[in-house]
Amino acid sequence: MRKLLTYRLSPCHGILAGAQSAAVLTVVNNCNHMIWPALFGSNVALSTTGFALSPGESMVVQGPAGMSGRVWARTLCNVDPSTNTFACATGDCGTGAVECSGRTGAAPATLVEFKLDGDGGKDFFDVSLVDGFNLPVEALPQALAGGDNSGAKCEVTNCPVDLNNRCPPELAMHDMSSGQVVACKSACLALGKDEYCCTGEYANPQICHETPYSRVFKDACPRAYSYAYDDATSTFTCASGSTNYLITFCPGT
């Protein structure tokens, strides 16, 4: 992980003014193609909810105290010249614009989820494949000077593997023009059964367990959520106000 700590984030957009910050979120595009990261936060005002990043670029955003939300990346985006509307093949939020403006992205998409300044004065964060996968990602906590993360599970979490290359055929989402696999659906999204969604009679952690499909995700990305009740190995915490977060898409590229 030392390599990520010494990334030169250039060119880097300036910090955006917003509500009182609990953490600084630095979003990095380490992919070899353009991406359009997006943010959603419930009950907080975010200074941006979507932007474009070329390869090597980054954006620094204030994470407001009390933010319960997510960061994800959209791919294969363009503007329809006939309607002048913006749309993406994966992760699209349906606003017709680069800003998502309070909307979440369409599954499948790899999520980095946050609850900043939560219970016990902690930040809670995870990488989730519960809604499927579209890009590898890593969330790396960066302790601030004088911060106390003793006793916290303040560690890197990630899904650094391109699951599109190993996606079961029945879960694969293809680009309509090229036929390329551009995302991997969760079994819940693709098949809709309660046993995969942890709903109905399976809405209980004692009953809903991993499946062969979630195991594909977990074997490749052991620190990421692979299904709804995959908490034990997938939730991480840091002391609130003592940690910033580096979110890198395509961390192994």
C-alpha positions in Angstrom: 0.0 0.0 0.0 3.0 2.3 0.3 2.9 2.9 -3.5 -0.6 4.5 -3.2 0.5 6.8 -0.3 3.2 8.3 -2.6 1.0 8.8 -5.7 1.6 12.2 -7.3 -2.0 13.3 -7.8 -1.5 15.6 -10.8 -3.3 17.4 -12.3 -5.4 17.8 -9.2 -8.6 19.9 -9.0 -9.0 22.1 -6.0 -10.9 21.3 -2.8 -14.5 22.2 -3.2 -16.2 24.3 -0.6 -19.2 22.7 1.2 -20.6 21.9 4.6 -18.4 21.2 7.7 -16.0 18.4 6.6 -15.5 15.2 8.5 -13.0 13.9 6.0 -11.4 14.8 2.7 -12.2 12.3 -0.1 -9.6 12.2 -2.9 -10.9 10.4 -6.0 -8.2 9.2 -8.4 -8.6 7.8 -11.9 -5.8 5.3 -12.3 -7.6 3.6 -15.3 -6.3 3.9 -18.8 -9.5 5.5 -19.9 -11.9 8.3 -19.0 -14.3 7.8 -16.1 -17.1 9.9 -14.6 -17.1 9.5 -10.7 -20.2 10.3 -8.9 -21.2 10.9 -5.2 -24.4 10.5 -3.3 -25.0 11.6 0.3 -28.3 11.5 2.2 -29.3 14.5 4.3 -26.1 16.5 3.4 -25.2 19.1 0.8 -22.4 18.0 -1.5 -20.4 20.5 -3.5 -20.3 18.2 -6.4 -22.2 15.0 -7.3 -20.5 14.1 -10.5 -17.4 15.0 -12.6 -15.1 13.7 -15.3 -11.6 12.4 -14.8 -9.1 11.7 -17.5 -6.4 9.0 -16.8 -4.1 10.3 -14.0 -6.4 13.0 -12.9 -7.9 13.4 -9.4 -10.6 15.4 -7.6 -10.5 16.4 -3.9 -14.0 16.7 -2.3 -15.0 17.5 1.2 -17.0 14.7 2.9 -19.5 16.5 5.2 -19.9 15.4 8.8 -22.9 13.0 9.0 -22.6 11.9 5.4 -24.1 8.6 4.7 -23.5 7.8 1.1 -21.5 6.4 -1.7 -18.9 7.0 -4.4 -18.9 5.2 -7.7 -17.6 5.6 -11.2 -19.6 5.7 -14.5 -18.1 4.4 -17.7 -18.6 4.7 -21.4 -20.4 8.0 -21.1 -21.3 10.4 -23.9 -23.6 13.2 -25.0 -26.4 12.3 -27.4 -26.1 15.0 -30.1 -29.8 14.7 -30.9 -31.0 15.4 -27.4 -27.9 17.0 -25.8 -28.3 14.6 -22.9 -25.5 12.9 -21.0 -25.7 9.1 -20.5 -23.4 6.3 -19.4 -23.3 2.5 -20.1 -22.6 1.7 -16.5 -23.4 3.5 -13.2 -25.7 6.1 -14.9 -27.8 8.2 -12.5 -30.4 9.2 -15.0 -30.2 13.0 -14.8 -29.1 13.5 -18.4 -26.1 15.5 -17.0 -22.7 14.9 -15.5 -24.0 15.9 -12.0 -26.1 13.3 -10.4 -27.9 15.8 -8.2 -29.1 13.5 -5.4 -29.6 10.4 -7.5 -27.8 7.1 -7.1 -26.4 5.2 -10.0 -27.9 2.3 -11.8 -26.6 -1.2 -10.9 -24.4 -2.9 -11.6 -21.6 -0.6 -10.2 -18.8 -1.0 -7.7 -19.5 1.1 -4.7 -17.4 2.8 -2.0 -19.8 3.4 0.9 -19.3 5.8 3.8 -20.9 6.8 7.1 -18.8 9.7 8.3 -18.8 10.7 11.9 -21.1 7.9 12.8 -21.8 5.9 16.0 -19.0 6.2 18.6 -17.2 9.0 16.8 -16.2 6.6 14.0 -16.2 6.7 10.2 -17.6 3.5 8.7 -16.6 2.5 5.2 -16.6 -0.4 2.8 -16.3 -1.5 -0.8 -19.6 -3.2 -1.9 -20.3 -5.6 -4.8 -23.9 -6.2 -3.5 -25.1 -4.1 -6.5 -22.6 -5.8 -8.8 -19.3 -4.6 -10.3 -18.1 -2.3 -13.1 -14.6 -1.1 -12.1 -11.8 -2.1 -9.7 -11.5 0.3 -6.7 -9.6 0.8 -3.5 -10.4 2.9 -0.4 -7.3 3.8 1.5 -7.5 5.6 4.9 -4.9 8.2 5.5 -4.4 9.1 9.1 -4.0 12.7 10.0 -1.2 13.9 12.4 -2.3 13.5 16.0 -5.2 11.2 15.1 -6.0 8.2 17.2 -7.1 5.1 15.4 -6.1 2.7 18.1 -8.6 -0.2 18.4 -10.2 0.7 15.1 -10.3 -1.5 12.0 -8.8 1.4 10.1 -7.4 -0.5 7.1 -7.5 -0.4 3.3 -10.4 -2.1 1.6 -10.7 -2.8 -2.1 -11.7 -4.9 -5.0 -8.6 -4.6 -7.1 -9.5 -7.4 -9.6 -11.3 -6.8 -12.9 -14.3 -9.1 -12.3 -15.6 -8.4 -15.8 -13.0 -10.9 -17.0 -14.3 -13.7 -14.8 -18.0 -12.8 -14.6 -20.4 -15.8 -15.0 -22.1 -15.5 -18.4 -25.6 -15.3 -16.8 -24.5 -12.2 -14.8 -22.5 -10.5 -17.6 -23.7 -7.1 -18.9 -22.5 -6.3 -22.5 -22.0 -3.1 -24.3 -24.6 -3.1 -27.1 -22.2 -1.8 -29.8 -19.1 -3.8 -29.1 -20.4 -6.8 -27.3 -17.7 -6.4 -24.6 -18.5 -7.3 -21.0 -18.6 -3.9 -19.3 -20.1 -4.9 -15.9 -21.0 -7.9 -13.8 -24.4 -8.0 -12.2 -25.1 -9.4 -8.8 -27.1 -12.6 -8.7 -29.9 -10.7 -7.0 -30.0 -8.2 -9.9 -29.7 -10.8 -12.6 -31.9 -13.6 -11.2 -34.1 -11.8 -8.7 -34.5 -14.7 -6.2 -34.9 -14.1 -2.5 -32.0 -16.4 -1.6 -29.7 -14.1 -3.6 -31.2 -10.8 -2.5 -31.6 -11.7 1.2 -35.3 -10.7 1.0 -38.6 -12.4 1.9 -38.0 -15.5 4.0 -34.2 -15.0 3.5 -34.2 -11.5 5.1 -32.2 -12.8 8.1 -28.4 -13.2 8.5 -29.0 -16.6 10.0 -30.7 -17.8 6.9 -29.2 -15.8 4.0 -25.6 -17.0 3.4 -23.1 -16.8 0.6 -23.9 -18.5 -2.7 -21.8 -19.8 -5.5 -22.3 -16.5 -7.3 -21.3 -14.3 -4.3 -18.3 -16.7 -3.7 -17.0 -15.7 -7.2 -16.9 -12.0 -5.9 -15.5 -12.9 -2.5 -12.7 -15.2 -3.7 -11.5 -12.4 -6.0 -12.1 -9.5 -3.5 -12.0 -10.9 0.0 -12.3 -7.4 1.7 -15.4 -6.3 -0.3 -19.1 -7.0 0.5 -20.2 -9.9 -1.8 -23.8 -10.1 -0.5 -26.1 -8.2 1.9 -25.0 -9.9 5.2 -21.3 -10.1 4.4 -20.4 -7.8 7.4 -17.7 -9.7 9.3 -14.9 -9.3 6.8 -16.2 -6.2 4.9 -16.8 -3.3 7.2 -14.0 -1.0 8.3 -13.8 1.9 10.8 -11.5 4.8 11.5 -11.7 7.6 14.1 -13.8 10.4 12.7 -12.0 13.7 12.1 -8.6 11.8 12.2 -8.7 10.3 8.8 -8.9 11.2 5.1 -9.6 8.7 2.3 -7.9 8.1 -1.0 -10.4 6.4 -3.4 -8.6 5.0 -6.5 -10.3 3.4 -9.5 -8.3 0.8 -11.2 -5.7 0.7 -8.4 -3.6 -2.1 -9.9 -3.3 -0.6 -13.4 
